[in-house]
Amino acid sequence: MGVKSVGEKYRCEKCGNEVVVTRAGGGTLVCCGEDMKKVEG
């Protein structure tokens, strides 16, 4: 799943790091060697 729009939130399942997208450029976000999971809400 790639980043699609500004404002999306993602979380690392291993360390809990969270990211809010400020500029959507596609691709995937990676932390601790794994793709980050999109957080709903």
RODRENSE-465840 format. One line per 8 residues: number of its first residue (from 1); their letters; for each residue x, y, z of N, C-alpha, C, O. Coordinates in steps of 0.001 Angstrom, whole numbers, plus 500000, padded with zeros to 6 digits. Layout:
<recs>
NUM = a = X Y Z X Y Z X Y Z X Y Z; ...
</recs>
This chain:
<recs>
1 = mgvksvge = 500862 498819 500000 500000 500000 500000 500901 501234 500000 501784 501360 500848; 500684 502121 499073 501486 503328 498989 500780 504534 499570 499564 504540 499762; 501573 505551 499843 501035 506817 500335 500224 507468 499221 500698 507583 498090; 498998 507895 499538 498124 508449 498514 497781 509914 498709 497608 510635 497726; 497676 510383 499965 497261 511775 500144 497800 512397 501434 498147 511701 502389; 497858 513719 501427 498303 514492 502590 497344 514234 503751 496131 514151 503558; 497892 514110 504942 497076 513909 506139 496962 512459 506583 496516 512192 507699; 497356 511514 505730 497311 510099 506137 498268 509882 507307 499295 510553 507411
9 = kyrcekcg = 497924 508942 508184 498755 508630 509337 499211 507181 509252 498440 506292 508889; 500477 506958 509592 501061 505621 509556 501772 505348 510865 502286 506267 511502; 501803 504058 511278 502440 503657 512536 503309 502431 512291 502946 501539 511525; 504462 502402 512955 505342 501237 512925 504830 500232 513947 504611 500574 515109; 504643 499000 513514 504142 497945 514407 505199 497511 515427 504848 496952 516466; 506488 497757 515154 507546 497323 516067 507846 498350 517161 507874 498010 518344; 508071 499619 516760 508514 500610 517748 507458 501648 518110 507627 502384 519082; 506366 501719 517341 505302 502669 517642 505494 504051 517036 504678 504944 517266
17 = nevvvtra = 506570 504242 516258 506802 505519 515588 505600 505857 514714 505067 504980 514033; 505163 507123 514723 504017 507547 513913 504418 508655 512957 505251 509499 513287; 503821 508652 511764 504121 509627 510721 502816 510181 510167 501867 509431 509935; 502767 511501 509954 501644 512142 509270 502205 512670 507949 503215 513374 507940; 501558 512334 506842 502028 512729 505515 501778 514215 505279 500655 514693 505432; 502831 514942 504905 502711 516361 504586 502873 516620 503098 502481 517675 502598; 503457 515645 502384 503589 515741 500936 503530 514323 500377 504409 513506 500653; 502500 514034 499597 502311 512688 499049 503128 512531 497781 502995 513311 496838
25 = gggtlvcc = 503974 511510 497771 504805 511258 496604 504753 509816 496157 505563 509382 495337; 503785 509060 496703 503699 507641 496365 504706 506851 497165 505294 507377 498110; 504915 505622 496813 505848 504768 497536 505283 504295 498855 504112 504522 499161; 506122 503637 499635 505703 503143 500944 506633 503699 502013 507786 504029 501733; 506128 503801 503234 506932 504243 504360 507456 503014 505089 506710 502065 505331; 508748 503032 505440 509390 501890 506078 510038 502331 507382 510680 503380 507442; 509866 501526 508426 510492 501765 509727 510858 500402 510314 510097 499447 510158; 511980 500295 510969 512433 499028 511574 512469 497890 510551 512275 496728 510906
33 = gedmkkve = 512716 498227 509281 512828 497213 508235 511509 496675 507710 511506 495738 506912; 510382 497246 508138 509066 496776 507700 508206 497959 507234 508385 499087 507692; 507270 497681 506314 506338 498718 505887 505495 499181 507070 505057 498372 507888; 505274 500492 507150 504430 501038 508207 502976 500799 507851 502631 500740 506671; 502119 500662 508849 500691 500399 508653 499902 501683 508748 500158 502509 509624; 498942 501861 507853 498078 503047 507865 497148 502989 509071 496565 501948 509375; 497021 504127 509753 496151 504241 510929 494859 504916 510481 494899 505977 509858; 493734 504321 510786 492434 504902 510430 492060 505983 511427 492375 505886 512613
41 = g = 491382 507020 510934 490919 508083 511815 491845 509187 511771 491639 510194 512448
</recs>
